[in-house]
Amino acid sequence: MALNLRQLEILCEIIKRKSFSKAANAVFLSQPTLTEHIKSLEAEIDLKILDRLGREVVPTKAGEILYKYAQRILTLKAEVKQALEKFKGNLHGELSIGASTIPGEYILPHLLGKFREKFPQISLNQTIRDTREVVNGILDNNIELGMVGAIIGSAKLDYLGFVDDELVLAVPATPLWNKVECVSIENLKQFPFIFREEGSGTQLFITRTFDKFGLNISTLNVVARLGSTNAVVQAIKSGGGVSIVSKRAIEGEIYRNTINCLSINEIKLKRSFYIVTRKGKTNSPLCKAFINFLLDNKF
């Protein structure tokens, strides 16, 4: 059996995008040419690998097995190319990074610019997702490196502490709050809370921390759950409620006097952000270079 790397690349794009036409655009081929590649691949292995279900294209059981190994083969191909370029004194290619909201919006952008100055031939592809989605992307081999604000236990993941973060109780800068500097845990039950969705690193950290102090988050008056930190900040500014957020996310609002931050008497809301990779997987030269750069440029 002779497997063609180009055909494996095409197969992965079709399965990832669930569409022949979208995959054709991604690999710069016509749809008929794409179809011929898949037919040739099916003929080579003597198995059907894709099914059309309405408008979606999905893998058969054989296709799922092939897709799993195709991802590993293509990852290894990229690693070989990068290793040889490094040996020649070059370091270029594309590195896929996943980040949860706070590191993705308030930490990495500053560092990515500095990294590109040092390695101008490296292209960084960053996506911002919640922590669970970042972790799933690493487990599925869709991204090589992530940065998240909570540890989601898995024997398949390695976490490396990066920088610390402080969370605060963020409230509107109104006369009602201007004379308040701190509150007690019990006071929290009186306030209308706006939280992130369940999969966010911030939400996971808050839930775990409150549990340690005997406060079940379900006992709070949660008036809204929003899909981004920026949406939470805007809702606080408008007087929609209060929230516990990273101080990094509201520094500008504190300066403009639109949001105040309070402490909670009994709780220290400090956490770490973590660099997360797949355990047992050899990191590519690009990934290693980026991790070393991050560790040398903590702030």
Beta strands, then each sheet from edge to edge (+ up, - down):
strand 1: 50-53
strand 2: 56-59
strand 3: 93-99
strand 4: 122-128
strand 5: 145-148
strand 6: 157-172
strand 7: 182-183
strand 8: 192-196
strand 9: 221-226
strand 10: 243-246
strand 11: 259-264
strand 12: 270-278
sheet 1: 1+ 2-
sheet 2: 4+ 3+ 5+ 12- 6+ 10-
sheet 3: 4+ 3+ 5+ 12- 6+ 11- 7-
sheet 4: 8+ 9+
end
